[in-house]
Each structure stands twice: as structure tokens, then as C-alpha cells.
């Protein structure tokens, strides 16, 4: 259940960042400009966030074992 909750919050955060990104494009450029680079960077960012989360959990588990 905790995994599902964490996945849900990851998607919520990603959606909020995407929304903020679009708002900023509207403010600065006056139009939303979808680009392939945005999609690639968003994917890479999401992967890095998941990896950091997993490393943090692993570090906490290792500390509890000591």
C-alpha cells in the first residue's frame, strides 16, 4: 500500500511541475511551446527522483541494521 501511495505522490508532483512549467511558458512566451527536449528532460528528472528516493530508503535501512 505504501508503494502505491508513493507512486501516486510522484505523479502528483510531476503533474504539478508540468502545470507550473506551462504557466511559466504562458507568462514568459505568451504560448505553451511543446518540445521534445522538455519531454526528455522531464523523463530524466523523474528517473533521478525515483533513484534518489530508493537510495534514501536503502541508506535508512542500512542505518537501522547497524
DOPA-17936 format. One record per residue: residue number from 1; chain; x, y, z of N, C-alpha, C in turn. Coordinates in steps of 0.001 Angstrom, whole numbers, plus 500000, padded with zeros to 6 digits. Layout:
! residues N
{NUM, "A", {X, Y, Z}, {X, Y, Z}, {X, Y, Z}}
...
! end
This chain:
! residues 66
{1, "A", {500817, 498806, 500000}, {500000, 500000, 500000}, {500861, 501259, 500000}}
{2, "A", {501988, 501194, 500755}, {502876, 502344, 500833}, {503485, 502641, 499464}}
{3, "A", {503799, 501598, 498695}, {504368, 501788, 497364}, {503373, 502514, 496466}}
{4, "A", {502119, 502114, 496522}, {501090, 502751, 495701}, {500947, 504223, 496084}}
{5, "A", {500973, 504483, 497387}, {500876, 505870, 497856}, {502056, 506698, 497351}}
{6, "A", {503262, 506146, 497410}, {504451, 506864, 496938}, {504401, 507112, 495432}}
{7, "A", {503936, 506136, 494675}, {503804, 506300, 493227}, {502768, 507377, 492923}}
{8, "A", {501665, 507367, 493663}, {500641, 508388, 493482}, {501224, 509781, 493699}}
{9, "A", {501953, 509969, 494800}, {502522, 511284, 495098}, {503584, 511688, 494088}}
{10, "A", {504319, 510723, 493548}, {505286, 511036, 492492}, {504559, 511624, 491287}}
{11, "A", {503457, 511004, 490889}, {502694, 511513, 489746}, {502064, 512870, 490050}}
{12, "A", {501625, 513072, 491273}, {501074, 514376, 491657}, {502145, 515459, 491536}}
{13, "A", {503318, 515171, 492037}, {504419, 516147, 491968}, {504815, 516406, 490515}}
{14, "A", {504909, 515364, 489720}, {505260, 515539, 488304}, {504203, 516359, 487568}}
{15, "A", {502933, 516112, 487870}, {501855, 516878, 487237}, {501908, 518340, 487670}}
{16, "A", {502195, 518585, 488943}, {502292, 519965, 489431}, {503451, 520698, 488763}}
{17, "A", {504564, 520031, 488608}, {505713, 520650, 487938}, {505378, 520922, 486475}}
{18, "A", {504715, 519998, 485818}, {504299, 520209, 484427}, {503353, 521384, 484292}}
{19, "A", {502419, 521490, 485228}, {501479, 522614, 485216}, {502216, 523929, 485428}}
{20, "A", {503124, 523963, 486406}, {503900, 525172, 486659}, {504736, 525544, 485435}}
{21, "A", {505314, 524554, 484793}, {506119, 524779, 483587}, {505264, 525458, 482518}}
{22, "A", {504048, 524956, 482312}, {503156, 525547, 481307}, {502744, 526967, 481686}}
{23, "A", {502470, 527203, 482951}, {502116, 528555, 483391}, {503271, 529515, 483135}}
{24, "A", {504478, 529086, 483461}, {505642, 529940, 483222}, {505844, 530216, 481731}}
{25, "A", {505610, 529223, 480882}, {505716, 529460, 479439}, {504668, 530470, 478979}}
{26, "A", {503464, 530382, 479529}, {502425, 531358, 479174}, {502824, 532764, 479627}}
{27, "A", {503401, 532870, 480811}, {503808, 534179, 481332}, {504945, 534763, 480499}}
{28, "A", {505965, 533961, 480209}, {507149, 534479, 479531}, {507003, 534556, 478011}}
{29, "A", {506337, 533567, 477397}, {506274, 533500, 475938}, {504891, 533805, 475377}}
{30, "A", {503868, 533744, 476228}, {502517, 534003, 475765}, {501853, 532802, 475116}}
{31, "A", {502554, 531709, 475008}, {502021, 530491, 474405}, {502789, 529291, 474971}}
{32, "A", {502099, 528152, 475078}, {502765, 526923, 475507}, {503435, 526312, 474291}}
{33, "A", {504724, 526055, 474420}, {505508, 525541, 473298}, {505978, 524117, 473597}}
{34, "A", {505204, 523112, 473187}, {505636, 521741, 473451}, {506873, 521404, 472620}}
{35, "A", {507856, 520836, 473291}, {509112, 520471, 472616}, {509536, 519082, 473072}}
{36, "A", {510243, 518395, 472216}, {510756, 517056, 472555}, {511750, 517131, 473703}}
{37, "A", {512550, 518202, 473734}, {513546, 518352, 474785}, {512872, 518403, 476155}}
{38, "A", {511750, 519091, 476263}, {511015, 519160, 477528}, {510609, 517768, 477996}}
{39, "A", {510133, 516956, 477080}, {509709, 515598, 477433}, {510885, 514749, 477892}}
{40, "A", {512005, 514868, 477210}, {513195, 514085, 477562}, {513717, 514496, 478931}}
{41, "A", {513837, 515794, 479162}, {514342, 516282, 480442}, {513387, 515907, 481578}}
{42, "A", {512091, 515972, 481342}, {511111, 515579, 482358}, {511259, 514109, 482717}}
{43, "A", {511470, 513270, 481716}, {511658, 511838, 481965}, {512934, 511591, 482766}}
{44, "A", {514026, 512238, 482362}, {515294, 512075, 483079}, {515142, 512545, 484522}}
{45, "A", {514471, 513678, 484726}, {514265, 514203, 486069}, {513475, 513215, 486916}}
{46, "A", {512431, 512633, 486350}, {511612, 511666, 487086}, {512432, 510442, 487484}}
{47, "A", {513273, 509961, 486585}, {514124, 508805, 486887}, {515085, 509142, 488029}}
{48, "A", {515678, 510323, 487980}, {516610, 510733, 489031}, {515900, 510826, 490382}}
{49, "A", {514677, 511356, 490398}, {513919, 511459, 491648}, {513655, 510069, 492219}}
{50, "A", {513252, 509129, 491389}, {512979, 507763, 491854}, {514258, 507118, 492375}}
{51, "A", {515365, 507306, 491666}, {516636, 506731, 492113}, {517070, 507324, 493460}}
{52, "A", {516909, 508633, 493633}, {517276, 509279, 494896}, {516403, 508765, 496034}}
{53, "A", {515122, 508582, 495759}, {514211, 508050, 496778}, {514640, 506644, 497199}}
{54, "A", {514941, 505798, 496212}, {515344, 504425, 496525}, {516655, 504402, 497310}}
{55, "A", {517606, 505249, 496939}, {518873, 505310, 497662}, {518651, 505772, 499096}}
{56, "A", {517794, 506753, 499286}, {517497, 507224, 500637}, {516883, 506131, 501495}}
{57, "A", {515975, 505386, 500927}, {515352, 504278, 501683}, {516386, 503208, 502017}}
{58, "A", {517258, 502912, 501059}, {518286, 501897, 501283}, {519247, 502351, 502379}}
{59, "A", {519620, 503633, 502378}, {520517, 504156, 503404}, {519876, 504077, 504786}}
{60, "A", {518591, 504382, 504891}, {517900, 504305, 506183}, {517849, 502864, 506664}}
{61, "A", {517582, 501929, 505767}, {517530, 500517, 506155}, {518896, 500046, 506632}}
{62, "A", {519963, 500491, 505973}, {521311, 500102, 506388}, {521642, 500678, 507761}}
{63, "A", {521204, 501896, 508035}, {521456, 502501, 509343}, {520701, 501773, 510440}}
{64, "A", {519491, 501311, 510146}, {518696, 500598, 511136}, {519306, 499234, 511461}}
{65, "A", {519999, 498643, 510490}, {520616, 497333, 510695}, {521860, 497420, 511576}}
{66, "A", {522500, 498577, 511591}, {523747, 498720, 512363}, {523524, 498829, 513831}}
! end
